[in-house]
Amino acid sequence: GIIPALESSHALALAAKLAPHYTADQILLVTLSGRGDKDVDQVLRILES
């Protein structure tokens, strides 16, 4: 799997919301950048609080 950076995660969330509104012949492209593994500890702290 992949662990996108937090910024890219926002793009993926928006793409998931937009995708149902696209037709089969349309393309939805999302590029990813960064390393989400660096953010895992920060996200864990937020989820545990």
NUBA-658222 format. One record per residue: x, y, z of N, C-alpha, C, O, CB in turn; residue number from 0; residue in three letters. Coordinates in steps of 0.1 Angstrom, whole numbers. Glycine has a CB too. Layout:
BEGIN
- n.xx_n.yy_n.zz_ca.xx_ca.yy_ca.zz_c.xx_c.yy_c.zz_o.xx_o.yy_o.zz_cb.xx_cb.yy_cb.zz_nr_rest
- X_Y_Z_X_Y_Z_X_Y_Z_X_Y_Z_X_Y_Z_NUM_ala
...
//
This chain:
BEGIN
- n.xx_n.yy_n.zz_ca.xx_ca.yy_ca.zz_c.xx_c.yy_c.zz_o.xx_o.yy_o.zz_cb.xx_cb.yy_cb.zz_nr_rest
- 8_-12_0_0_0_0_9_13_0_21_12_0_-9_0_12_0_gly
- 2_24_1_9_36_1_4_44_13_-7_42_18_6_45_-12_1_ile
- 13_53_18_10_62_29_13_76_23_24_80_24_18_59_42_2_ile
- 3_83_18_5_96_12_8_106_23_3_104_35_-6_100_3_3_pro
- 15_117_20_17_128_29_3_134_32_-6_132_25_27_139_23_4_ala
- 2_141_43_-10_147_48_-17_156_37_-29_155_35_-9_155_60_5_leu
- -8_164_30_-14_172_20_-20_164_8_-31_168_3_-2_181_14_6_glu
- -13_154_4_-18_145_-6_-31_138_-2_-40_134_-10_-8_135_-11_7_ser
- -32_135_11_-44_128_16_-56_136_14_-67_131_12_-42_125_31_8_ser
- -55_149_16_-66_158_13_-71_157_-1_-83_157_-4_-63_173_17_9_his
- -61_156_-10_-64_155_-25_-72_142_-27_-81_141_-35_-52_156_-33_10_ala
- -67_131_-21_-74_118_-23_-88_118_-17_-97_113_-23_-66_107_-16_11_leu
- -90_125_-6_-103_126_0_-113_134_-10_-124_129_-11_-103_133_14_12_ala
- -108_144_-15_-116_152_-25_-119_143_-37_-130_144_-43_-109_165_-29_13_leu
- -109_136_-42_-111_128_-54_-122_117_-51_-130_114_-60_-98_121_-58_14_ala
- -122_112_-39_-132_102_-36_-146_108_-36_-155_101_-39_-129_96_-22_15_ala
- -147_120_-32_-160_127_-32_-164_130_-47_-176_130_-50_-160_140_-24_16_lys
- -155_134_-55_-158_138_-69_-160_126_-78_-168_127_-87_-146_146_-74_17_leu
- -153_115_-76_-154_104_-85_-168_99_-89_-170_96_-100_-146_92_-79_18_ala
- -177_98_-79_-191_93_-83_-198_102_-93_-207_98_-100_-199_92_-71_19_pro
- -193_115_-95_-199_124_-104_-193_124_-118_-198_130_-127_-198_138_-98_20_his
- -183_116_-119_-176_114_-132_-182_103_-140_-187_93_-134_-161_112_-130_21_tyr
- -182_104_-153_-187_93_-162_-176_84_-164_-164_87_-162_-193_99_-175_22_thr
- -179_72_-170_-169_62_-172_-158_66_-182_-147_61_-182_-176_49_-177_23_ala
- -161_75_-191_-151_80_-201_-143_92_-196_-135_97_-203_-158_83_-214_24_asp
- -146_97_-184_-138_108_-179_-127_102_-170_-127_92_-164_-147_118_-170_25_gln
- -116_110_-169_-104_106_-161_-103_116_-149_-103_128_-151_-92_106_-170_26_ile
- -101_111_-138_-98_118_-126_-84_115_-121_-81_104_-118_-108_116_-114_27_leu
- -75_125_-122_-61_122_-119_-57_130_-106_-59_141_-105_-52_127_-131_28_leu
- -50_122_-97_-45_128_-85_-30_124_-84_-27_113_-85_-53_123_-72_29_val
- -22_134_-82_-8_131_-80_-5_131_-65_-11_139_-58_1_141_-88_30_thr
- 5_123_-61_9_122_-47_23_127_-46_31_125_-55_7_108_-42_31_leu
- 26_133_-35_40_137_-32_42_135_-17_33_134_-9_42_152_-36_32_ser
- 54_136_-13_58_135_1_58_121_6_55_111_-1_48_143_9_33_gly
- 61_120_19_62_107_25_53_107_38_56_113_48_77_103_29_34_arg
- 42_99_37_33_99_48_38_92_60_33_93_71_20_92_44_35_gly
- 48_83_58_54_76_70_59_86_80_60_83_92_65_66_65_36_asp
- 63_98_76_68_108_85_57_114_93_60_119_104_76_119_77_37_lys
- 45_113_89_33_119_95_26_109_105_17_113_112_24_124_85_38_asp
- 30_96_104_22_86_112_22_89_127_11_88_133_29_72_110_39_val
- 33_93_133_33_96_147_24_108_150_17_107_160_47_99_152_40_asp
- 24_118_142_15_130_144_1_126_144_-7_130_152_19_141_134_41_gln
- -3_118_134_-17_114_132_-21_105_144_-32_107_148_-19_106_118_42_val
- -13_96_148_-16_88_159_-19_96_172_-28_94_179_-4_78_162_43_leu
- -10_106_174_-13_115_186_-26_122_185_-33_123_195_-1_125_187_44_arg
- -30_126_173_-43_133_171_-54_124_173_-64_127_180_-43_140_157_45_ile
- -53_112_168_-64_102_169_-66_97_183_-77_94_188_-61_90_160_46_leu
- -55_97_191_-56_92_205_-60_102_215_-63_99_226_-42_86_209_47_glu
- -61_115_210_-64_126_220_-79_128_220_-84_136_227_-58_139_216_48_ser
//
